[in-house]
Amino acid sequence: MCNRVVFHSDLNNCYASIECMLHPELRGTYLAVCGSTEERHGIVLAKNQLAKKCGVKTGDVIWEAKQKCPQLTIVPPHMEQYLKFSKIVRAIYLRYSPEVEAFGIDESWIEMTGSPLLEHRSPVDVANEIRETVKAETGLTVSIGVSFNKIFAKLGSDMKKPDAVTEIWEAHSATRSGPSLCRISSTLAAPPRTSLPDMASIRSALWRKQNRNSCSGYLGGTA
């Protein structure tokens, strides 16, 4: 196993999940959190799993989302609540590592390299404990990627949703000294091939969000 261990944790359907938790009557409905049509921000900001199955996508304009899902329930965003729960969840992460890097409201990297928690436990065991703790204390679910750098940890958290842990490690060929492929396993059933995110788009998003001048660190194992 590689020396470095990093987690990427993603709150599943963050805005929509928080709305359902605060308003139980919304559970089981096709739900989208949308901006204000009066202020010309009438697009889908987030959707729950049911709406996603109907084809509703983040960024859809409201009329388009309703065409795809006529029974769609639309609620306005409550950013103060999303920020509140984001801080609560991040505080849970900080119990496991002093190095937590936020990536928006709903995502964080958790640096676990050299952690005493890993002396007698596997990274996946610790990641599952974090997942279960977040669910027990907040009612929200997370998907966690476990890997040897930030890019592959992010890839892992995207591979299986919701409420899952996926690990990706370098694997070494018997005939070559360097890493030749990745070993991937998940705590849940293997995801369909179509769910595998595009690595180029992940790198691009990371580059834009962190205002990097070079992507060289992401292309290697230093990210």
C-alpha positions as CSV (number, residue, x, y, z in Angstrom):
1,M,0.0,0.0,0.0
2,C,1.2,3.6,-0.7
3,N,2.7,5.7,2.1
4,R,0.3,8.6,1.6
5,V,-3.4,8.3,2.6
6,V,-5.9,11.0,1.8
7,F,-9.7,10.9,2.0
8,H,-12.1,13.0,0.0
9,S,-15.6,13.3,1.6
10,D,-18.6,14.6,-0.3
11,L,-21.9,15.3,1.3
12,N,-24.5,13.6,-0.9
13,N,-27.0,15.9,-2.6
14,C,-26.1,18.5,0.1
15,Y,-28.7,21.2,-0.4
16,A,-31.5,18.9,-1.1
17,S,-30.6,16.5,1.7
18,I,-30.5,19.3,4.2
19,E,-33.9,20.6,3.0
20,C,-35.4,17.1,3.5
21,M,-33.9,16.8,6.9
22,L,-35.3,20.2,8.0
23,H,-38.7,19.6,6.3
24,P,-39.6,15.9,6.7
25,E,-42.7,16.4,4.5
26,L,-40.3,16.7,1.5
27,R,-38.9,13.2,2.0
28,G,-40.0,10.9,-0.8
29,T,-40.8,13.8,-3.2
30,Y,-39.0,14.7,-6.4
31,L,-37.1,17.7,-5.1
32,A,-34.9,20.5,-6.5
33,V,-33.4,23.5,-4.8
34,C,-33.6,26.4,-7.3
35,G,-32.7,30.0,-7.5
36,S,-35.1,32.9,-7.8
37,T,-36.9,33.4,-11.1
38,E,-37.6,37.0,-10.2
39,E,-33.9,37.6,-9.9
40,R,-33.2,35.7,-13.1
41,H,-31.4,33.0,-11.2
42,G,-34.1,30.4,-11.9
43,I,-31.8,27.3,-12.3
44,V,-31.5,24.0,-10.4
45,L,-28.8,24.4,-7.8
46,A,-29.2,20.9,-6.4
47,K,-31.6,17.9,-6.7
48,N,-32.3,14.8,-4.8
49,Q,-31.8,11.2,-6.0
50,L,-35.4,10.9,-7.2
51,A,-35.2,14.0,-9.3
52,K,-31.8,12.8,-10.6
53,K,-33.4,9.6,-11.8
54,C,-35.8,11.6,-13.9
55,G,-32.9,13.3,-15.6
56,V,-32.9,16.6,-13.7
57,K,-29.5,18.1,-13.7
58,T,-27.8,20.9,-11.8
59,G,-27.8,24.0,-14.0
60,D,-31.1,23.1,-15.7
61,V,-33.5,26.1,-15.9
62,I,-36.7,25.5,-14.0
63,W,-39.0,25.0,-16.9
64,E,-36.6,22.5,-18.4
65,A,-36.4,20.6,-15.1
66,K,-40.2,20.5,-14.9
67,Q,-40.4,19.1,-18.4
68,K,-38.2,16.2,-17.3
69,C,-40.0,15.8,-14.0
70,P,-43.6,17.2,-13.9
71,Q,-44.0,16.2,-10.3
72,L,-40.9,18.2,-9.2
73,T,-41.2,20.1,-6.0
74,I,-39.1,23.3,-6.0
75,V,-37.8,25.0,-2.9
76,P,-35.6,28.1,-2.5
77,P,-32.1,27.8,-1.1
78,H,-31.3,28.4,2.5
79,M,-27.6,29.1,2.5
80,E,-27.3,29.8,6.2
81,Q,-28.5,26.3,6.9
82,Y,-26.1,24.7,4.4
83,L,-23.2,26.6,5.9
84,K,-24.2,25.6,9.4
85,F,-24.3,21.9,8.6
86,S,-21.1,22.2,6.5
87,K,-19.3,23.5,9.6
88,I,-20.8,20.7,11.8
89,V,-19.6,18.0,9.4
90,R,-16.2,19.6,9.0
91,A,-15.8,19.6,12.8
92,I,-16.4,15.8,12.7
93,Y,-13.6,15.5,10.1
94,L,-11.3,17.4,12.4
95,R,-11.7,14.8,15.1
96,Y,-9.9,12.4,12.7
97,S,-7.2,14.8,11.3
98,P,-6.0,18.3,11.9
99,E,-5.5,18.7,8.2
100,V,-8.9,19.2,6.6
101,E,-9.1,21.2,3.3
102,A,-12.5,22.5,2.3
103,F,-13.6,22.3,-1.3
104,G,-16.8,24.3,-1.4
105,I,-19.6,23.8,1.1
106,D,-20.1,20.0,0.6
107,E,-16.6,18.6,0.0
108,S,-13.4,18.2,1.9
109,W,-10.1,16.5,1.7
110,I,-8.9,14.8,4.9
111,E,-5.2,14.2,5.1
112,M,-4.6,10.9,7.0
113,T,-0.9,10.3,6.2
114,G,0.9,9.1,9.3
115,S,-2.3,9.2,11.4
116,P,-2.1,7.2,14.7
117,L,-5.6,6.0,13.8
118,L,-4.1,3.9,11.0
119,E,-1.5,2.1,13.1
120,H,-3.9,-0.8,13.8
121,R,-6.8,0.0,11.5
122,S,-7.2,0.1,7.7
123,P,-8.0,3.4,6.0
124,V,-11.3,2.0,4.8
125,D,-12.3,1.1,8.4
126,V,-11.6,4.7,9.5
127,A,-13.4,6.2,6.5
128,N,-16.5,4.0,7.2
129,E,-16.4,5.3,10.8
130,I,-16.4,8.9,9.6
131,R,-19.3,8.1,7.2
132,E,-21.3,6.5,10.0
133,T,-20.5,9.3,12.5
134,V,-21.7,11.9,10.1
135,K,-25.0,10.0,9.5
136,A,-25.6,9.4,13.2
137,E,-24.9,13.0,14.3
138,T,-26.4,15.0,11.4
139,G,-28.7,12.7,9.5
140,L,-26.7,13.4,6.3
141,T,-24.8,10.9,4.2
142,V,-21.4,11.2,2.7
143,S,-19.4,9.3,0.1
144,I,-15.7,9.0,0.8
145,G,-12.9,8.2,-1.6
146,V,-9.7,6.8,0.0
147,S,-6.5,7.0,-2.1
148,F,-2.9,7.9,-2.4
149,N,-3.5,11.5,-3.7
150,K,-6.2,14.1,-3.8
151,I,-7.2,13.5,-7.5
152,F,-7.9,9.8,-7.0
153,A,-9.5,10.3,-3.6
154,K,-11.9,12.7,-5.4
155,L,-12.5,10.2,-8.1
156,G,-13.3,7.5,-5.5
157,S,-15.9,9.6,-3.7
158,D,-17.6,10.2,-7.1
159,M,-17.7,6.5,-8.1
160,K,-20.3,5.3,-5.6
161,K,-23.1,7.4,-4.2
162,P,-24.8,7.8,-1.9
163,D,-23.4,6.7,1.5
164,A,-20.4,4.7,0.4
165,V,-16.6,4.3,0.7
166,T,-14.5,3.5,-2.3
167,E,-10.7,3.0,-2.2
168,I,-8.3,3.4,-5.1
169,W,-4.6,2.3,-4.7
170,E,-1.6,2.1,-6.9
171,A,-1.0,-1.5,-8.0
172,H,2.4,-2.7,-9.2
173,S,3.0,-5.1,-12.1
174,A,5.3,-8.1,-11.5
175,T,7.4,-7.1,-14.5
176,R,7.7,-3.3,-13.9
177,S,8.9,-1.4,-10.9
178,G,6.5,1.5,-11.2
179,P,2.8,1.8,-10.7
180,S,1.0,0.3,-13.7
181,L,-2.7,0.5,-12.8
182,C,-5.1,1.2,-9.9
183,R,-6.8,-1.3,-7.6
184,I,-10.3,-0.2,-6.9
185,S,-12.7,-1.6,-4.4
186,S,-15.9,-0.3,-2.7
187,T,-17.8,-1.1,0.5
188,L,-20.9,-1.4,-1.7
189,A,-21.6,-3.0,-5.0
190,A,-19.3,-2.0,-7.9
191,P,-20.6,1.0,-9.8
192,P,-21.8,0.8,-13.4
193,R,-19.1,1.6,-15.9
194,T,-21.0,4.7,-17.0
195,S,-20.6,6.3,-13.5
196,L,-16.8,6.6,-13.8
197,P,-16.1,10.4,-13.9
198,D,-13.9,11.9,-16.5
199,M,-10.5,12.5,-15.1
200,A,-9.9,15.5,-17.4
201,S,-13.0,17.3,-16.1
202,I,-12.0,16.6,-12.5
203,R,-8.5,18.0,-13.0
204,S,-10.1,21.0,-14.8
205,A,-12.5,21.7,-11.9
206,L,-9.7,21.4,-9.3
207,W,-7.6,23.8,-11.3
208,R,-10.3,26.4,-11.7
209,K,-11.5,26.2,-8.1
210,Q,-8.0,26.4,-6.6
211,N,-6.7,29.0,-9.2
212,R,-3.7,26.9,-10.0
213,N,-1.2,28.1,-12.6
214,S,-0.1,24.6,-13.4
215,C,-1.7,21.2,-13.4
216,S,1.6,19.3,-13.1
217,G,1.0,18.5,-9.4
218,Y,-2.3,16.8,-10.3
219,L,-0.9,14.7,-13.1
220,G,1.6,13.1,-10.7
221,G,1.1,11.7,-7.2
222,T,1.7,15.0,-5.4
223,A,-1.8,16.4,-5.5
